[in-house]
Amino acid sequence: MATINDVAKRAGVSKGTVSSVFSKKRPISTEVTERVLAAAKELSYFPNQLARSLAIKKTMIVGLKIPISREHAMSGFEVQLINGVIRECSKRGYRVLLDTLPEHDDPIHFAVDPVDGVIMLNPRTNDPRIDRYKLMQTPLVLIGRPDPMDASVCYVDNDNVRIGSQVGQYLIDNGHTSVLFLNASSDMTVAADRKSGLYEAFERSGLSTEQLKVLHYSRKQHGNPTKYGYVSLKHSYGNHEFTAVIADTDRVALGALQATRELGIVIPEQLSIVALSDDPILAQETSPKLTSVELSAELLGSEAAKILLKKIKNIGIVQQKVIDAKLILRESCKTYV
């Protein structure tokens, strides 16, 4: 079996250079990299990841926690976010361990993750997991802000208060003063922020917030986001007066659109719909095409990974970054003014 020394000799470089080519710990020229990889291929050499981990006392693995219901596939947002994390980590020689299981409250589960650091999506209000990672001194970056705000916690997020306010103002400016908001889970910080922004828009325009009907997703009750949108729209339409629906995600909007077809509601003539995330493929395939908010999911993922890799090197680093979002106007909203 070929060794790292054999590869170094065949490529005419040092053992350290071969190690750097595979670990990506320091930049190596393209010419040298190609020579080393060619030598490794000729000798059928594969680096021993376990031996390397023991030597440097790191697993070279990043944990990515994105809870997904077993009944539902990943959304476009989640796929793009994962791509962003993987692309950035691979540049630095890190692999990504994806955990899609529901949130765990068992402290033993937290202690056995074979990772050097963790990226966690959708923190909850007073999330106990944050304190547990702190206690274990595990480098942590959130995608979503912590609540209460904590100057010692790294996170990447959109300005969700601004998103709620911008979408609310857009609907108000187009004559919609009664709105159904199919919000995220009530214990998620993103849900509180978007609701706050929506309320700001109504109050700023001199409208009563009583004209807003806000519902919250429950994994236990609804099972998946599409069912949440479907059931909520079916139960609400006719019982409450509203001319527009704001959906937490494209999947929620998809369920709402399904309900409107069954109820004979014409979009956007009788009801307008906006989604607070943007899956470009899904948005283009809906009929009519869905007005939505571009959250830059891949950038959220890559920026979270950049911060985490810095924090793995220096646990004392704290960075908090806000990524711009953009309202994409398509065909699912009607103007009443």
N, C-alpha and C positions, 0 to 999 in steps of 0.2 A: 504494500500500500504506500502510495506516494506521500511525502511529508511536505511541510512548508519550506523546509530547506532544499528539497528537490526542485520545487517550483522556482525558488530564488536563484538556484544555480542555473536552471534551464533558461530563465528569463534574463539572467545577467544583472540581477539587482540584489539588494539586501533583503534579509528576512523581514525587517521592519517595513520595507516598502511593500512587500507582498501582503503583510498584515494590514497595512493602511488601505490597499486597494480593496480588500474584502470588507474591512470595517468602516471605510469612508470617514475615518476620524480626521484625516487631513487631506488636502487636495493633492492629487497626483496627476501628472500630465496625461493627456489622452494617449499619446504614443506609448508611454510606459504601462499604462493601464491595459491597453490592448495586448501588449507583449506578455504581461503577467497572466491575463485571462487565457491567452492562447496556450501558454505553457501549462496552466492548470488543466485546460481541456485535454491537451496531449497526454498528460500524466494521469488523467481521471482523478484529479485532486479536488476534494471538497473540504472546506474549512470545518473544523469540529466546533460547533456552536457551544456545546456544553463546556468543553475545555476552555474556550475563550471566556465564557461567562464566569467560570471559576477563577480564571487568571485576573480579570479586571473587576471582579466582584459586582458585576451588573448582568442582568438578563438580556439587555438590549431589546426589551419588549415594552411597549406602551399599551396600557389598558384603555379601551374606549367603551364606555357604558352608555348604550342607547336602548332603553327598554322598548320592546315592540310586542304587541299582542300576538299570541300564537295564531289567531284567526286571520291576521292581516299581513300582507307583504310590506316591505319597506316603501316609504314614500320617496318621491323624487328628491325632496329636501334631504332626507336621511342618506340617500345614495350619494348625492353630491357632497355632503358634509364628510362622509366616510372617505370619499376619494381625496378630498383636501387633506385630511389627516394622514392617510397612507402615503400620498405623494410627498408630503413634507418629511415624514418620518423616514421613508426609504432613502431620501437624499443623505440622511445622517447615519444610515446603517441600522435603523431600528425597524423592527417588525411590529405589527399591531394585533393585539388580542381583542377581538370584538365580543362584548358581552351584551346580548339582546334580551336577557331574562328580566322579568319585572324586578323593581327595586328590592334589595335585600335589607332587612333590619337586623339580621343575625351578625353580631360582631366577629364571629369566627370566620364567616365568609370573607370579610374585609381583610383578615390577617393572612389569608392563604393565596391571595392573588400573586402569581409569579411575574410581577411587572416592576419596572423602575419608576413609573409614574402613571397617573390616571387623568384622562379627559372625561368629564361627566356632563351629559346633556340634560337640560331641563331640571335645574335644582328646585327644590320645594321650599316653601316658607319654613323657616326654622329647621332646615334639613339636618338631621343628626349625622348623616354620612360625612358632612364637611368636617365636623369636630372629630370624627373617628379617624379620618385621614390625617388631620393635624396631629392627633395623639400619636399615631404611628409614624409621623414624620415622612409620610408618603407624598411626594410632589403631586399637586393637584391643580388642574385648570378646569374651570366651569365654562360651559357654553350656555350662557344665561347668567343673570346677576344673582348674587346671594341675597337673602333676606333673613335677618336684617343685614344692611350693608356692612361689609367688613373690609377694612383697609388692608388686611393681611392676606386676603384671598385673591388669587389670580382668576380673571375671567375675560371672556370675549362675548360680546352681545350686540344686538341691534338696539337702537333707541326705541324701545317698544311703546313708551309713552307717546313719543312723536308719531310713531306709526298709527296708533289708535286715534290720535288727534288729526293727523293728515287725512286718513280715510273718512273719519267722521265729518270733517270739514268739507271734503269732496262731495259727500252725499248731501249734506245740508245745502251747499252751494247749488246743487242740482235739484233742489226742491224736496228732498227726503227728510221729513221731520219725525217720522216714527220708524224705528229700526229694531230688528231682532238681531241680537249678537250671540252667535253660537261660539262661546269662548272656550278656552282650554280648561283643564282641571283647576278647580278653585284653589288648590294648595300650591300651584305653580306661580313663580314670580312673574313670568311672562303674562299670565292671565290678569294679575293685579295691575301691571303696568299698562296693558292695552285698554283695559276697562277705564283706568284713570285718564288716559289720553282721550278716549271717546267722550267721557263725561266733560272734560275740559272744553272740547269742541262745542258741545251742546250748551254749556254754560256761557261760553264766550259769545255764542250767537243768540243769547237770550231765550233759549229753549229749555223747557223743563226736562230733567233727566228721567222723569216718570214716563216719558215717551220712548224710553229705551227698555227693551225686554232683554235681560241678560241671562243666558243659560250656561251651564258648565258641563264639560265632558266628564264622564265617570267610566273608567275601564270596567268596573264591576257591573254597572247598570247597562252600558251600551255595547260593550264587547270590542268595538273598533270604531274609528272615526267616521267611516262612511255610514254605518248604521246610526251613529249619533246624529249626523246631519239629516238623514232620512226620517227618523222617528221624531226628531225635534220639530222639523218643518211641518210634518203631517199633523202633529198634536197642536202646534201653535197657530197654524193658518186657520182663520175663521174664529178662533177664540181671542185673538189679539189683533189690533189694527197695526199693520206695518207695511211700508212700501219697499223696504230694502232689507236684505240680510247680509250681515258680515259673518263670514265663516272663518274659523280659526286656521284651517288648512285647506288645501285643494281637495283632500279626501272628504272632509266635512262638506265642502261645497258640492262635491260629486253626489253625495247622499241627498243633499237638499234638492239638487237638480232632478234626481230620480223621483223624489216625492212630488215635485211640481208637475212632472209629466203625468203622474198618476192622478193628480188632482185637477188636471186640465188647465194649469196656470201657465200663461205664456210669458217667457223671459225674453227681453226685459220689459215688454209692454205692460204687464200686470205686476211684475215683481223684479227688483234688481238684486244682483248678488255680487259680492266682492269677497275674494279669498285673501287671507293674510299670509300666504306663502305662494311661491310661484314654481310650479313644475311646468317648464315650457312646453313639453310634449303633451301633457294632460290638458293644459290650458288651451292649446290649439285644437285638441281633438273634441272638446266639449262643444255642444251646440246650444246657444251661441258661445263664441269664444269667451273665456273667463277673464274678467278684469281681476287683477291680483297684485300682490306686493312681492317684488323681487328682494329676497333677504340675503343674497350672495352666500348661499350655504357652503360652497366649496371654499370661499375665502374665510368664512367663520372657522371651518375645520383646519385650514392650513395655518391660520394665525394662532389658533389654540395650540396646535402642535409646536409651532416655533417657540411660543412662550414656555410650554412644558419642557422642551428639550433644554432651554436655558435654565429652567428651575431644577432639572435633574443635575446639572453641573453645579448649581449654586442654589441651595434650598432657600436662601434668604431673599432671592429676587421676587419682587411683586410687580406684575404688570396687569393693567386693566384697559381693554381696548374696545371701542365702539365702532361697528361696521355700518356703513350707510345702507339704507334700504330705499327702494324706489317703487312708486305706484305705477303699474303698467296698465294703461287703459286699453280695453278691447271692446267687447260687444255686449256684456251682460248687465250694463247699467243704463237706465233711462233718465233723460233730463226732463224735469217738470217745470223749468223756468225759462 
